[in-house]
Amino acid sequence: MNLMNYKDYLVIRKQIEPLYISSFPEEERPPVEMFFSFALKEDNDIYGVYDKDSFIGFTNLLFYKDLCYIFFLAVSPEFRNKGYGSQIVQEVLKKYPDKTFILCYDEVDDKYSDNELRKRRREFYLRNGFKDNNLKTCEYGVRYDTVYHGLHQVSFEDYLGIFLHCYGSGVEKIVKKAK
């Protein structure tokens, strides 16, 4: 498995962009141009993931203090359910051993019609060594649960700090602690 940083290989955008658009609902992702332009900043990386010459998927990592936020992780449909998602997570954890990782996933609650899928996503992260962070967030009106991997849980202040650091002021209107 090979992680290729978008900053070094701008050409990989042509493989990442369609997967980004098809894997995440519009209300849950920054606009495409913003996503790729911010990835050129110092503390924001997009990695294309390859197995030999095959494009497997991508991940987007945001860095702040001792934290690494796995903002997006997607595996191409033809490679799903073959262990690649876990391999990507493990590669990222190995690449940044000094970081505490955090990520969010759609809130798990029986009120959602797709709650079984939400539970499977949560179980995926728990199988990969993440622990419940006991923090719920709300972004663009979408509620999320969070998990972490590393030395400590992540406070909402640090969670918000990641976005402020990587995207600038104004995000506090979008990223909120869920009640």
Secondary structure, DSSP 4 states (H G I P E B T S, - for coil): -EEEETTT-GGGHHHHHHHHHHHS-GGGS--HHHHHHHTTSTTEEEEEEEETTEEEEEEEEEEETTEEEEEEEEE-GGGTTTTHHHHHHHHHHHH-TTPEEEEEEEPP-TTSTTHHHHHHHHHHHHHTT-EEEEEEEEETTEEEEEEEESSS---HHHHHHHHHHHH-TTGGGTEEE--
